[in-house]
Amino acid sequence: MKTSYELAMERLSKSLPATKLSEAQRKELAELESKCKAKIAERELFVKGEIVKATEKGEFEAVSQLEKQLVSDRKSLLANLEEKKEKVRQADS
């Protein structure tokens, strides 16, 4: 008897067959992910530092804006990463 997870994976593989990636593509994808993680970490450090400064000054409106900016930046970087990854996947197809 199969679990619901196994059944779902079977349905998914029927609708979207798995593509074989070359070793070069895998390396490029890993490098893209690594760079993206580094950019996100860099951005988080910077913005969190700004949040601390704003909190010390009592600028709570600025803190709220900075938190929203951090979320927006993270979403933007991740969306950019997915676009680049898709280009790599489609490169040799």
Number of C-alpha atoms within 10 A of each C-alpha: 4 7 8 9 9 11 11 12 12 13 12 12 11 10 9 9 10 9 9 10 15 11 9 10 17 15 12 16 20 13 12 17 17 12 13 17 16 12 15 19 13 12 15 17 12 12 17 16 12 16 20 13 14 17 14 10 10 11 13 13 10 16 19 13 11 17 16 12 13 18 11 12 16 19 13 13 15 16 12 13 18 15 12 16 19 12 11 18 18 12 9 9 8
